């Protein structure tokens, strides 16, 4: 997964139903200090239909790539 990919949310959360579509905007790295086997970064996602400057953070295990950027 990389910035620019279109993703589907695979886990429902408050205000975001399972199956919602979003665009990957950034990778927020947290290093090894808090690594619990969940991946090396948290992804900043711009969800379809949300406010322009509003992004949500998701772990890679909660995302499914729909369309990858080149």
C-alpha positions in Angstrom: 0.0 0.0 0.0 1.2 3.5 -0.8 0.0 7.1 -0.9 -2.5 7.6 -3.7 -4.1 4.2 -3.4 -7.9 3.9 -3.2 -8.9 1.7 -0.2 -11.9 0.0 1.3 -12.4 0.0 5.1 -12.8 -3.5 6.4 -13.6 -2.8 10.0 -16.6 -0.6 11.0 -16.0 2.3 13.5 -18.0 5.2 14.9 -19.3 7.2 11.9 -17.6 5.0 9.3 -19.4 1.8 8.2 -17.6 -1.3 6.9 -17.0 -1.0 3.2 -16.5 2.8 3.0 -14.1 4.0 0.4 -11.2 6.4 0.9 -7.9 7.7 -0.5 -4.6 7.1 1.2 -3.0 10.6 1.9 -0.1 9.8 4.2 1.9 7.2 6.1 2.5 8.1 9.8 5.4 6.1 11.0 5.7 5.3 14.7 9.0 3.4 14.7 9.7 0.3 16.7 8.9 1.9 20.1 5.2 0.8 20.0 5.5 -2.0 17.5 3.1 -4.8 18.4 3.2 -6.6 15.1 0.5 -4.3 13.6 2.7 -2.9 10.8 5.3 -0.1 10.7 2.9 2.8 10.0 -0.6 4.1 10.5 -2.3 5.3 7.3 -4.1 8.7 7.0 -7.2 8.2 4.9 -9.5 10.8 3.3 -12.9 9.2 3.3 -15.4 9.7 0.5 -18.1 12.2 1.5 -16.3 13.7 4.6 -15.3 17.3 5.3 -12.4 18.5 3.0 -9.7 18.7 5.7 -10.9 15.7 7.8 -8.8 12.5 7.7 -9.0 9.3 9.8 -6.1 7.0 10.8 -6.2 3.3 10.2 -3.9 0.3 10.6 -3.0 -1.5 7.4 -4.9 -4.6 8.7 -8.2 -2.6 8.5 -7.7 -1.6 4.9 -8.1 -3.4 1.5 -6.6 -1.9 -1.6 -9.2 -1.3 -4.3 -7.1 0.5 -6.9 -3.4 1.0 -6.7 -1.7 4.2 -8.0 1.3 3.8 -10.3 
